Amino acid sequence: MDAPRIIVGITGASGALYGVKLLERLKALGAHTHLVATAAGVLNVHHELGLDRRALEAMASEAHAVGDVGACIASGSHRTAAMVIAPCSMKSLAAIAHGFGDNLLTRAADVTLKERRRLVLMVRETPFNLAHLRNMTAVTEMGGVIFPPLPAFYHRPQTIDELVGDTVERVIELIGLDAANPRRWAGL
């Protein structure tokens, strides 16, 4: 069986650790990943995690420049299982909500939606204004999933890594990979 092909987008919103942990976990699961990071995403990865572009791109099976609208993932004929943008800025959310595919990240998201594949946006902003909420509604109505990375505390995590890891596992399950292992609520 072929490895699942997953597109991972990283934008300039805070929370670069989610995208990096997602790439690490997908690699461990044997997925083939296509990375698209915006310039602000790369800047934020460096600021929050101390990684440069080369180190970030080395985490993916393939890395594509955000300006390369001719890349394979810009076409629906290139089969992928899903796309996750982690983290997803409000700018990228707005572009996706309005079909503004002016770069590879937003074009790949548009392709994911038009092909009826799973698109998960880990939106990062607080508080939300009305434009943010309306854009989230628009993406949801198109078939995308809005997944703010809100941690679960019922399993009593002790570290940030546990919080992030469980959220990433939930996303992996959401995109349909059976090997996901999120912590389950067992009741009181």
PyMOL commands that place a pseudoatom at each C-alpha (Angstrom):
pseudoatom trace, name=CA, resn=MET, resi=1, chain=A, elem=C, hetatm=0, pos=[0.000, 0.000, 0.000]
pseudoatom trace, name=CA, resn=ASP, resi=2, chain=A, elem=C, hetatm=0, pos=[1.266, 3.472, -0.849]
pseudoatom trace, name=CA, resn=ALA, resi=3, chain=A, elem=C, hetatm=0, pos=[2.104, 5.882, 1.937]
pseudoatom trace, name=CA, resn=PRO, resi=4, chain=A, elem=C, hetatm=0, pos=[-0.616, 8.482, 2.492]
pseudoatom trace, name=CA, resn=ARG, resi=5, chain=A, elem=C, hetatm=0, pos=[0.299, 11.846, 0.968]
pseudoatom trace, name=CA, resn=ILE, resi=6, chain=A, elem=C, hetatm=0, pos=[-0.433, 14.735, 3.304]
pseudoatom trace, name=CA, resn=ILE, resi=7, chain=A, elem=C, hetatm=0, pos=[0.089, 18.434, 2.612]
pseudoatom trace, name=CA, resn=VAL, resi=8, chain=A, elem=C, hetatm=0, pos=[1.269, 20.406, 5.637]
pseudoatom trace, name=CA, resn=GLY, resi=9, chain=A, elem=C, hetatm=0, pos=[1.092, 24.177, 5.550]
pseudoatom trace, name=CA, resn=ILE, resi=10, chain=A, elem=C, hetatm=0, pos=[2.771, 26.443, 8.083]
pseudoatom trace, name=CA, resn=THR, resi=11, chain=A, elem=C, hetatm=0, pos=[1.837, 30.131, 8.268]
pseudoatom trace, name=CA, resn=GLY, resi=12, chain=A, elem=C, hetatm=0, pos=[2.960, 33.019, 10.426]
pseudoatom trace, name=CA, resn=ALA, resi=13, chain=A, elem=C, hetatm=0, pos=[0.483, 32.574, 13.252]
pseudoatom trace, name=CA, resn=SER, resi=14, chain=A, elem=C, hetatm=0, pos=[1.901, 31.619, 16.633]
pseudoatom trace, name=CA, resn=GLY, resi=15, chain=A, elem=C, hetatm=0, pos=[2.012, 27.896, 17.252]
pseudoatom trace, name=CA, resn=ALA, resi=16, chain=A, elem=C, hetatm=0, pos=[4.742, 26.703, 14.896]
pseudoatom trace, name=CA, resn=LEU, resi=17, chain=A, elem=C, hetatm=0, pos=[5.285, 23.757, 17.220]
pseudoatom trace, name=CA, resn=TYR, resi=18, chain=A, elem=C, hetatm=0, pos=[2.012, 22.238, 15.979]
pseudoatom trace, name=CA, resn=GLY, resi=19, chain=A, elem=C, hetatm=0, pos=[3.244, 22.133, 12.398]
pseudoatom trace, name=CA, resn=VAL, resi=20, chain=A, elem=C, hetatm=0, pos=[6.654, 20.784, 13.359]
pseudoatom trace, name=CA, resn=LYS, resi=21, chain=A, elem=C, hetatm=0, pos=[5.214, 18.074, 15.616]
pseudoatom trace, name=CA, resn=LEU, resi=22, chain=A, elem=C, hetatm=0, pos=[2.741, 17.146, 12.889]
pseudoatom trace, name=CA, resn=LEU, resi=23, chain=A, elem=C, hetatm=0, pos=[5.578, 16.717, 10.390]
pseudoatom trace, name=CA, resn=GLU, resi=24, chain=A, elem=C, hetatm=0, pos=[7.543, 14.597, 12.882]
pseudoatom trace, name=CA, resn=ARG, resi=25, chain=A, elem=C, hetatm=0, pos=[4.578, 12.375, 13.689]
pseudoatom trace, name=CA, resn=LEU, resi=26, chain=A, elem=C, hetatm=0, pos=[3.540, 11.916, 10.064]
pseudoatom trace, name=CA, resn=LYS, resi=27, chain=A, elem=C, hetatm=0, pos=[7.110, 10.904, 9.210]
pseudoatom trace, name=CA, resn=ALA, resi=28, chain=A, elem=C, hetatm=0, pos=[7.050, 8.353, 12.034]
pseudoatom trace, name=CA, resn=LEU, resi=29, chain=A, elem=C, hetatm=0, pos=[3.808, 6.973, 10.585]
pseudoatom trace, name=CA, resn=GLY, resi=30, chain=A, elem=C, hetatm=0, pos=[5.391, 6.606, 7.143]
pseudoatom trace, name=CA, resn=ALA, resi=31, chain=A, elem=C, hetatm=0, pos=[3.336, 9.325, 5.457]
pseudoatom trace, name=CA, resn=HIS, resi=32, chain=A, elem=C, hetatm=0, pos=[4.684, 11.230, 2.476]
pseudoatom trace, name=CA, resn=THR, resi=33, chain=A, elem=C, hetatm=0, pos=[4.500, 14.919, 3.366]
pseudoatom trace, name=CA, resn=HIS, resi=34, chain=A, elem=C, hetatm=0, pos=[4.419, 17.982, 1.144]
pseudoatom trace, name=CA, resn=LEU, resi=35, chain=A, elem=C, hetatm=0, pos=[5.417, 21.101, 3.083]
pseudoatom trace, name=CA, resn=VAL, resi=36, chain=A, elem=C, hetatm=0, pos=[4.437, 24.637, 2.118]
pseudoatom trace, name=CA, resn=ALA, resi=37, chain=A, elem=C, hetatm=0, pos=[5.545, 27.340, 4.536]
pseudoatom trace, name=CA, resn=THR, resi=38, chain=A, elem=C, hetatm=0, pos=[4.860, 31.018, 4.022]
pseudoatom trace, name=CA, resn=ALA, resi=39, chain=A, elem=C, hetatm=0, pos=[7.644, 33.541, 4.597]
pseudoatom trace, name=CA, resn=ALA, resi=40, chain=A, elem=C, hetatm=0, pos=[5.980, 34.553, 7.867]
pseudoatom trace, name=CA, resn=GLY, resi=41, chain=A, elem=C, hetatm=0, pos=[5.670, 30.860, 8.758]
pseudoatom trace, name=CA, resn=VAL, resi=42, chain=A, elem=C, hetatm=0, pos=[9.399, 30.308, 8.318]
pseudoatom trace, name=CA, resn=LEU, resi=43, chain=A, elem=C, hetatm=0, pos=[10.099, 33.461, 10.331]
pseudoatom trace, name=CA, resn=ASN, resi=44, chain=A, elem=C, hetatm=0, pos=[7.848, 32.238, 13.112]
pseudoatom trace, name=CA, resn=VAL, resi=45, chain=A, elem=C, hetatm=0, pos=[9.382, 28.737, 13.128]
pseudoatom trace, name=CA, resn=HIS, resi=46, chain=A, elem=C, hetatm=0, pos=[12.744, 30.404, 13.585]
pseudoatom trace, name=CA, resn=HIS, resi=47, chain=A, elem=C, hetatm=0, pos=[11.501, 32.763, 16.293]
pseudoatom trace, name=CA, resn=GLU, resi=48, chain=A, elem=C, hetatm=0, pos=[9.543, 30.171, 18.299]
pseudoatom trace, name=CA, resn=LEU, resi=49, chain=A, elem=C, hetatm=0, pos=[11.674, 27.061, 17.745]
pseudoatom trace, name=CA, resn=GLY, resi=50, chain=A, elem=C, hetatm=0, pos=[15.088, 28.240, 16.548]
pseudoatom trace, name=CA, resn=LEU, resi=51, chain=A, elem=C, hetatm=0, pos=[14.848, 26.299, 13.277]
pseudoatom trace, name=CA, resn=ASP, resi=52, chain=A, elem=C, hetatm=0, pos=[15.894, 27.783, 9.942]
pseudoatom trace, name=CA, resn=ARG, resi=53, chain=A, elem=C, hetatm=0, pos=[14.205, 27.101, 6.591]
pseudoatom trace, name=CA, resn=ARG, resi=54, chain=A, elem=C, hetatm=0, pos=[16.604, 24.272, 5.734]
pseudoatom trace, name=CA, resn=ALA, resi=55, chain=A, elem=C, hetatm=0, pos=[15.966, 22.448, 9.024]
pseudoatom trace, name=CA, resn=LEU, resi=56, chain=A, elem=C, hetatm=0, pos=[12.212, 22.867, 8.625]
pseudoatom trace, name=CA, resn=GLU, resi=57, chain=A, elem=C, hetatm=0, pos=[12.185, 21.655, 5.036]
pseudoatom trace, name=CA, resn=ALA, resi=58, chain=A, elem=C, hetatm=0, pos=[14.311, 18.628, 5.976]
pseudoatom trace, name=CA, resn=MET, resi=59, chain=A, elem=C, hetatm=0, pos=[11.429, 17.421, 8.135]
pseudoatom trace, name=CA, resn=ALA, resi=60, chain=A, elem=C, hetatm=0, pos=[9.194, 16.899, 5.081]
pseudoatom trace, name=CA, resn=SER, resi=61, chain=A, elem=C, hetatm=0, pos=[9.344, 14.371, 2.265]
pseudoatom trace, name=CA, resn=GLU, resi=62, chain=A, elem=C, hetatm=0, pos=[9.056, 17.286, -0.182]
pseudoatom trace, name=CA, resn=ALA, resi=63, chain=A, elem=C, hetatm=0, pos=[9.156, 21.028, 0.393]
pseudoatom trace, name=CA, resn=HIS, resi=64, chain=A, elem=C, hetatm=0, pos=[7.638, 23.514, -2.029]
pseudoatom trace, name=CA, resn=ALA, resi=65, chain=A, elem=C, hetatm=0, pos=[8.210, 27.243, -2.260]
pseudoatom trace, name=CA, resn=VAL, resi=66, chain=A, elem=C, hetatm=0, pos=[5.072, 29.204, -1.460]
pseudoatom trace, name=CA, resn=GLY, resi=67, chain=A, elem=C, hetatm=0, pos=[5.391, 31.015, -4.796]
pseudoatom trace, name=CA, resn=ASP, resi=68, chain=A, elem=C, hetatm=0, pos=[5.626, 27.806, -6.845]
pseudoatom trace, name=CA, resn=VAL, resi=69, chain=A, elem=C, hetatm=0, pos=[2.053, 27.659, -8.112]
pseudoatom trace, name=CA, resn=GLY, resi=70, chain=A, elem=C, hetatm=0, pos=[3.205, 25.108, -10.692]
pseudoatom trace, name=CA, resn=ALA, resi=71, chain=A, elem=C, hetatm=0, pos=[4.049, 22.505, -8.028]
pseudoatom trace, name=CA, resn=CYS, resi=72, chain=A, elem=C, hetatm=0, pos=[2.313, 19.133, -8.161]
pseudoatom trace, name=CA, resn=ILE, resi=73, chain=A, elem=C, hetatm=0, pos=[0.053, 19.939, -5.181]
pseudoatom trace, name=CA, resn=ALA, resi=74, chain=A, elem=C, hetatm=0, pos=[-1.464, 22.872, -7.103]
pseudoatom trace, name=CA, resn=SER, resi=75, chain=A, elem=C, hetatm=0, pos=[-3.447, 20.371, -9.182]
pseudoatom trace, name=CA, resn=GLY, resi=76, chain=A, elem=C, hetatm=0, pos=[-6.283, 18.072, -8.218]
pseudoatom trace, name=CA, resn=SER, resi=77, chain=A, elem=C, hetatm=0, pos=[-4.795, 15.402, -10.467]
pseudoatom trace, name=CA, resn=HIS, resi=78, chain=A, elem=C, hetatm=0, pos=[-2.031, 14.965, -7.883]
pseudoatom trace, name=CA, resn=ARG, resi=79, chain=A, elem=C, hetatm=0, pos=[-3.739, 12.738, -5.339]
pseudoatom trace, name=CA, resn=THR, resi=80, chain=A, elem=C, hetatm=0, pos=[-3.316, 13.550, -1.690]
pseudoatom trace, name=CA, resn=ALA, resi=81, chain=A, elem=C, hetatm=0, pos=[-5.263, 12.283, 1.304]
pseudoatom trace, name=CA, resn=ALA, resi=82, chain=A, elem=C, hetatm=0, pos=[-5.583, 15.574, 3.169]
pseudoatom trace, name=CA, resn=MET, resi=83, chain=A, elem=C, hetatm=0, pos=[-4.129, 18.981, 3.943]
pseudoatom trace, name=CA, resn=VAL, resi=84, chain=A, elem=C, hetatm=0, pos=[-3.483, 20.486, 7.370]
pseudoatom trace, name=CA, resn=ILE, resi=85, chain=A, elem=C, hetatm=0, pos=[-2.413, 24.084, 7.950]
pseudoatom trace, name=CA, resn=ALA, resi=86, chain=A, elem=C, hetatm=0, pos=[-0.751, 24.224, 11.345]
pseudoatom trace, name=CA, resn=PRO, resi=87, chain=A, elem=C, hetatm=0, pos=[-0.855, 26.964, 12.424]
pseudoatom trace, name=CA, resn=CYS, resi=88, chain=A, elem=C, hetatm=0, pos=[-3.253, 28.826, 10.156]
pseudoatom trace, name=CA, resn=SER, resi=89, chain=A, elem=C, hetatm=0, pos=[-3.167, 32.615, 10.228]
pseudoatom trace, name=CA, resn=MET, resi=90, chain=A, elem=C, hetatm=0, pos=[-6.268, 34.714, 9.784]
pseudoatom trace, name=CA, resn=LYS, resi=91, chain=A, elem=C, hetatm=0, pos=[-4.793, 36.001, 6.508]
pseudoatom trace, name=CA, resn=SER, resi=92, chain=A, elem=C, hetatm=0, pos=[-4.533, 32.482, 5.114]
pseudoatom trace, name=CA, resn=LEU, resi=93, chain=A, elem=C, hetatm=0, pos=[-7.985, 31.614, 6.462]
pseudoatom trace, name=CA, resn=ALA, resi=94, chain=A, elem=C, hetatm=0, pos=[-9.445, 34.667, 4.687]
pseudoatom trace, name=CA, resn=ALA, resi=95, chain=A, elem=C, hetatm=0, pos=[-7.748, 33.777, 1.398]
pseudoatom trace, name=CA, resn=ILE, resi=96, chain=A, elem=C, hetatm=0, pos=[-9.039, 30.197, 1.583]
pseudoatom trace, name=CA, resn=ALA, resi=97, chain=A, elem=C, hetatm=0, pos=[-12.546, 31.288, 2.578]
pseudoatom trace, name=CA, resn=HIS, resi=98, chain=A, elem=C, hetatm=0, pos=[-12.753, 33.541, -0.476]
pseudoatom trace, name=CA, resn=GLY, resi=99, chain=A, elem=C, hetatm=0, pos=[-11.050, 31.247, -2.989]
pseudoatom trace, name=CA, resn=PHE, resi=100, chain=A, elem=C, hetatm=0, pos=[-8.081, 33.570, -3.316]
pseudoatom trace, name=CA, resn=GLY, resi=101, chain=A, elem=C, hetatm=0, pos=[-5.432, 31.059, -4.410]
pseudoatom trace, name=CA, resn=ASP, resi=102, chain=A, elem=C, hetatm=0, pos=[-2.637, 33.546, -5.022]
pseudoatom trace, name=CA, resn=ASN, resi=103, chain=A, elem=C, hetatm=0, pos=[0.144, 31.327, -3.674]
pseudoatom trace, name=CA, resn=LEU, resi=104, chain=A, elem=C, hetatm=0, pos=[0.801, 27.603, -3.383]
pseudoatom trace, name=CA, resn=LEU, resi=105, chain=A, elem=C, hetatm=0, pos=[-0.541, 27.330, 0.169]
pseudoatom trace, name=CA, resn=THR, resi=106, chain=A, elem=C, hetatm=0, pos=[-3.925, 28.850, -0.643]
pseudoatom trace, name=CA, resn=ARG, resi=107, chain=A, elem=C, hetatm=0, pos=[-4.077, 27.143, -4.059]
pseudoatom trace, name=CA, resn=ALA, resi=108, chain=A, elem=C, hetatm=0, pos=[-3.388, 23.725, -2.491]
pseudoatom trace, name=CA, resn=ALA, resi=109, chain=A, elem=C, hetatm=0, pos=[-6.132, 24.403, 0.072]
pseudoatom trace, name=CA, resn=ASP, resi=110, chain=A, elem=C, hetatm=0, pos=[-8.515, 25.377, -2.733]
pseudoatom trace, name=CA, resn=VAL, resi=111, chain=A, elem=C, hetatm=0, pos=[-7.642, 22.180, -4.617]
pseudoatom trace, name=CA, resn=THR, resi=112, chain=A, elem=C, hetatm=0, pos=[-8.179, 20.129, -1.458]
pseudoatom trace, name=CA, resn=LEU, resi=113, chain=A, elem=C, hetatm=0, pos=[-11.656, 21.608, -1.054]
pseudoatom trace, name=CA, resn=LYS, resi=114, chain=A, elem=C, hetatm=0, pos=[-12.643, 21.298, -4.711]
pseudoatom trace, name=CA, resn=GLU, resi=115, chain=A, elem=C, hetatm=0, pos=[-11.558, 17.650, -4.761]
pseudoatom trace, name=CA, resn=ARG, resi=116, chain=A, elem=C, hetatm=0, pos=[-13.601, 17.021, -1.589]
pseudoatom trace, name=CA, resn=ARG, resi=117, chain=A, elem=C, hetatm=0, pos=[-10.547, 15.964, 0.378]
pseudoatom trace, name=CA, resn=ARG, resi=118, chain=A, elem=C, hetatm=0, pos=[-10.080, 16.715, 4.067]
pseudoatom trace, name=CA, resn=LEU, resi=119, chain=A, elem=C, hetatm=0, pos=[-8.794, 20.222, 4.845]
pseudoatom trace, name=CA, resn=VAL, resi=120, chain=A, elem=C, hetatm=0, pos=[-8.007, 21.002, 8.487]
pseudoatom trace, name=CA, resn=LEU, resi=121, chain=A, elem=C, hetatm=0, pos=[-7.142, 24.544, 9.530]
pseudoatom trace, name=CA, resn=MET, resi=122, chain=A, elem=C, hetatm=0, pos=[-5.557, 24.911, 12.960]
pseudoatom trace, name=CA, resn=VAL, resi=123, chain=A, elem=C, hetatm=0, pos=[-6.520, 28.559, 13.270]
pseudoatom trace, name=CA, resn=ARG, resi=124, chain=A, elem=C, hetatm=0, pos=[-4.577, 30.662, 15.745]
pseudoatom trace, name=CA, resn=GLU, resi=125, chain=A, elem=C, hetatm=0, pos=[-5.952, 33.962, 16.930]
pseudoatom trace, name=CA, resn=THR, resi=126, chain=A, elem=C, hetatm=0, pos=[-7.707, 35.231, 19.997]
pseudoatom trace, name=CA, resn=PRO, resi=127, chain=A, elem=C, hetatm=0, pos=[-10.150, 36.728, 20.400]
pseudoatom trace, name=CA, resn=PHE, resi=128, chain=A, elem=C, hetatm=0, pos=[-11.929, 36.245, 17.092]
pseudoatom trace, name=CA, resn=ASN, resi=129, chain=A, elem=C, hetatm=0, pos=[-13.598, 39.166, 15.371]
pseudoatom trace, name=CA, resn=LEU, resi=130, chain=A, elem=C, hetatm=0, pos=[-16.655, 38.855, 13.159]
pseudoatom trace, name=CA, resn=ALA, resi=131, chain=A, elem=C, hetatm=0, pos=[-14.598, 38.581, 9.946]
pseudoatom trace, name=CA, resn=HIS, resi=132, chain=A, elem=C, hetatm=0, pos=[-12.656, 35.648, 11.429]
pseudoatom trace, name=CA, resn=LEU, resi=133, chain=A, elem=C, hetatm=0, pos=[-15.867, 33.891, 12.446]
pseudoatom trace, name=CA, resn=ARG, resi=134, chain=A, elem=C, hetatm=0, pos=[-17.496, 34.441, 9.059]
pseudoatom trace, name=CA, resn=ASN, resi=135, chain=A, elem=C, hetatm=0, pos=[-14.396, 33.133, 7.278]
pseudoatom trace, name=CA, resn=MET, resi=136, chain=A, elem=C, hetatm=0, pos=[-14.429, 30.037, 9.493]
pseudoatom trace, name=CA, resn=THR, resi=137, chain=A, elem=C, hetatm=0, pos=[-18.092, 29.523, 8.670]
pseudoatom trace, name=CA, resn=ALA, resi=138, chain=A, elem=C, hetatm=0, pos=[-17.378, 29.864, 4.940]
pseudoatom trace, name=CA, resn=VAL, resi=139, chain=A, elem=C, hetatm=0, pos=[-14.590, 27.270, 5.057]
pseudoatom trace, name=CA, resn=THR, resi=140, chain=A, elem=C, hetatm=0, pos=[-16.801, 24.936, 7.111]
pseudoatom trace, name=CA, resn=GLU, resi=141, chain=A, elem=C, hetatm=0, pos=[-19.627, 25.298, 4.587]
pseudoatom trace, name=CA, resn=MET, resi=142, chain=A, elem=C, hetatm=0, pos=[-17.147, 24.348, 1.837]
pseudoatom trace, name=CA, resn=GLY, resi=143, chain=A, elem=C, hetatm=0, pos=[-16.245, 21.140, 3.677]
pseudoatom trace, name=CA, resn=GLY, resi=144, chain=A, elem=C, hetatm=0, pos=[-13.156, 22.251, 5.585]
pseudoatom trace, name=CA, resn=VAL, resi=145, chain=A, elem=C, hetatm=0, pos=[-12.633, 21.640, 9.275]
pseudoatom trace, name=CA, resn=ILE, resi=146, chain=A, elem=C, hetatm=0, pos=[-11.774, 24.484, 11.630]
pseudoatom trace, name=CA, resn=PHE, resi=147, chain=A, elem=C, hetatm=0, pos=[-9.633, 23.040, 14.406]
pseudoatom trace, name=CA, resn=PRO, resi=148, chain=A, elem=C, hetatm=0, pos=[-8.278, 25.637, 16.826]
pseudoatom trace, name=CA, resn=PRO, resi=149, chain=A, elem=C, hetatm=0, pos=[-5.538, 23.830, 18.766]
pseudoatom trace, name=CA, resn=LEU, resi=150, chain=A, elem=C, hetatm=0, pos=[-7.299, 23.940, 22.119]
pseudoatom trace, name=CA, resn=PRO, resi=151, chain=A, elem=C, hetatm=0, pos=[-5.692, 21.472, 24.516]
pseudoatom trace, name=CA, resn=ALA, resi=152, chain=A, elem=C, hetatm=0, pos=[-7.581, 18.887, 26.525]
pseudoatom trace, name=CA, resn=PHE, resi=153, chain=A, elem=C, hetatm=0, pos=[-6.811, 18.850, 30.239]
pseudoatom trace, name=CA, resn=TYR, resi=154, chain=A, elem=C, hetatm=0, pos=[-8.831, 15.821, 31.365]
pseudoatom trace, name=CA, resn=HIS, resi=155, chain=A, elem=C, hetatm=0, pos=[-5.824, 13.533, 30.972]
pseudoatom trace, name=CA, resn=ARG, resi=156, chain=A, elem=C, hetatm=0, pos=[-3.758, 15.867, 33.186]
pseudoatom trace, name=CA, resn=PRO, resi=157, chain=A, elem=C, hetatm=0, pos=[-0.868, 16.675, 30.867]
pseudoatom trace, name=CA, resn=GLN, resi=158, chain=A, elem=C, hetatm=0, pos=[2.371, 17.590, 32.593]
pseudoatom trace, name=CA, resn=THR, resi=159, chain=A, elem=C, hetatm=0, pos=[4.254, 19.236, 29.729]
pseudoatom trace, name=CA, resn=ILE, resi=160, chain=A, elem=C, hetatm=0, pos=[3.677, 21.421, 26.704]
pseudoatom trace, name=CA, resn=ASP, resi=161, chain=A, elem=C, hetatm=0, pos=[4.879, 18.512, 24.586]
pseudoatom trace, name=CA, resn=GLU, resi=162, chain=A, elem=C, hetatm=0, pos=[2.037, 16.350, 25.955]
pseudoatom trace, name=CA, resn=LEU, resi=163, chain=A, elem=C, hetatm=0, pos=[-0.516, 19.075, 25.199]
pseudoatom trace, name=CA, resn=VAL, resi=164, chain=A, elem=C, hetatm=0, pos=[0.766, 19.603, 21.664]
pseudoatom trace, name=CA, resn=GLY, resi=165, chain=A, elem=C, hetatm=0, pos=[1.234, 15.886, 21.038]
pseudoatom trace, name=CA, resn=ASP, resi=166, chain=A, elem=C, hetatm=0, pos=[-2.325, 15.001, 21.951]
pseudoatom trace, name=CA, resn=THR, resi=167, chain=A, elem=C, hetatm=0, pos=[-3.706, 17.787, 19.757]
pseudoatom trace, name=CA, resn=VAL, resi=168, chain=A, elem=C, hetatm=0, pos=[-1.576, 16.559, 16.845]
pseudoatom trace, name=CA, resn=GLU, resi=169, chain=A, elem=C, hetatm=0, pos=[-2.853, 13.007, 17.383]
pseudoatom trace, name=CA, resn=ARG, resi=170, chain=A, elem=C, hetatm=0, pos=[-6.432, 14.292, 17.215]
pseudoatom trace, name=CA, resn=VAL, resi=171, chain=A, elem=C, hetatm=0, pos=[-5.659, 16.020, 13.915]
pseudoatom trace, name=CA, resn=ILE, resi=172, chain=A, elem=C, hetatm=0, pos=[-4.040, 12.872, 12.519]
pseudoatom trace, name=CA, resn=GLU, resi=173, chain=A, elem=C, hetatm=0, pos=[-7.154, 10.921, 13.436]
pseudoatom trace, name=CA, resn=LEU, resi=174, chain=A, elem=C, hetatm=0, pos=[-9.328, 13.603, 11.857]
pseudoatom trace, name=CA, resn=ILE, resi=175, chain=A, elem=C, hetatm=0, pos=[-7.513, 13.295, 8.518]
pseudoatom trace, name=CA, resn=GLY, resi=176, chain=A, elem=C, hetatm=0, pos=[-8.212, 9.582, 8.516]
pseudoatom trace, name=CA, resn=LEU, resi=177, chain=A, elem=C, hetatm=0, pos=[-4.974, 7.908, 9.552]
pseudoatom trace, name=CA, resn=ASP, resi=178, chain=A, elem=C, hetatm=0, pos=[-5.787, 4.832, 11.625]
pseudoatom trace, name=CA, resn=ALA, resi=179, chain=A, elem=C, hetatm=0, pos=[-2.462, 4.919, 13.475]
pseudoatom trace, name=CA, resn=ALA, resi=180, chain=A, elem=C, hetatm=0, pos=[-3.458, 8.071, 15.374]
pseudoatom trace, name=CA, resn=ASN, resi=181, chain=A, elem=C, hetatm=0, pos=[-3.318, 7.682, 19.121]
pseudoatom trace, name=CA, resn=PRO, resi=182, chain=A, elem=C, hetatm=0, pos=[-5.062, 10.561, 20.899]
pseudoatom trace, name=CA, resn=ARG, resi=183, chain=A, elem=C, hetatm=0, pos=[-5.841, 10.266, 24.586]
pseudoatom trace, name=CA, resn=ARG, resi=184, chain=A, elem=C, hetatm=0, pos=[-9.415, 9.033, 25.028]
pseudoatom trace, name=CA, resn=TRP, resi=185, chain=A, elem=C, hetatm=0, pos=[-11.910, 10.187, 27.606]
pseudoatom trace, name=CA, resn=ALA, resi=186, chain=A, elem=C, hetatm=0, pos=[-12.859, 7.118, 29.628]
pseudoatom trace, name=CA, resn=GLY, resi=187, chain=A, elem=C, hetatm=0, pos=[-15.444, 8.772, 31.826]
pseudoatom trace, name=CA, resn=LEU, resi=188, chain=A, elem=C, hetatm=0, pos=[-15.338, 9.511, 35.528]
for i in range(1, 188): cmd.bond("trace and resi %d" % i, "trace and resi %d" % (i + 1))
show_as sticks, trace
zoom trace
